[in-house]
Amino acid sequence: MTTTTNQTSRMSQTSRTPVEERVALLLAKAESTTPEEAEALTEHAERLMLRHGIEQATVAAARRGQQVRPEEIVEQRIPFTGVYGRALVTLGSAVAGEYGTVRTYYLQVRGATSTTLVLVGHESDVRAVETLVTSLVLQGRVALDRWWRTVREQPGARLLSGSERTALRRDYLIGFGQGAADRLRSTREVVHAEAEQAEPGSTLALVDRGRAVDAYLADLGLRRGRRIRVGGGYDVGRRDGRRADVGTTPVAGSRRALGY
């Protein structure tokens, strides 16, 4: 998608809260452990993240009308490069969409090899989602390598053309993102139900938070991008994404080097 504006707010250098630090540590560990532990760690991190988001929204709603600086709505860009850039953007967008109060759009410059996912939301929400998306992109890359080793052992694998191999790997990554989003949706439903039972009306603050972000985007005149077509590797990737099945190989390289 191409956006009609270049206006982008940068997140301030606000330090992470203790909860955000805990979430980041759990996800970092999930990137280089066994599949079973990775699934448990990622789900635990998501629960903490969602509960923290409810608390942040509730506090902000309680302060409305007071002489307190409201939390800023920001845009955070996450660039992806390489042949799988669009697939990774789709992965990230699917996960971000299930958080509930963060919206996304794509930036793609004609002729460029990179695609940028833009997260839009209140600053604390965007920080949380950026951490989760970055981790799941890395987990997805490890899971893809693990799955692809099994594909190469199958009869007829050598007959696949280069474009067919690329399509399979791309679809796997998209499916992995949707699987991770499926799990996050289930976790969010449970966490929100628990919060509503403990403090009736607490989740209404999240609705208002999301509406504020929608109004921000409407003011920018943005439109949604098209979906990417999916094929053979999608179902396997979605299954593994739901399980957070990341294998046992640690992720090498910088967290900023997200291109595949």
ABEGO torsion letter per residue (X at the ends): XBBABABBBBBBABBBBAAAAAAAAAAAAAAABBAAAAAAAAAAAAAAAAAAAAAAAAAAAAABGBBBBBBBBBBBBBBBBEAAAAAAAAAAAAAAAAAGABBBBBBBBBGBABBBBBBBEBAAAAAAAAAAAAAAAAAAAAAAAAAAAAAAABBGAAABBAAAAAAAAAAAAAAAAAAAAAAAAAAAAAAAAAAAAABBGAAAAAAAAAAAAAAAAAAAGBBBBBBBBBBAAAAAAAAAAAAGBAEABBBBEBAABABX
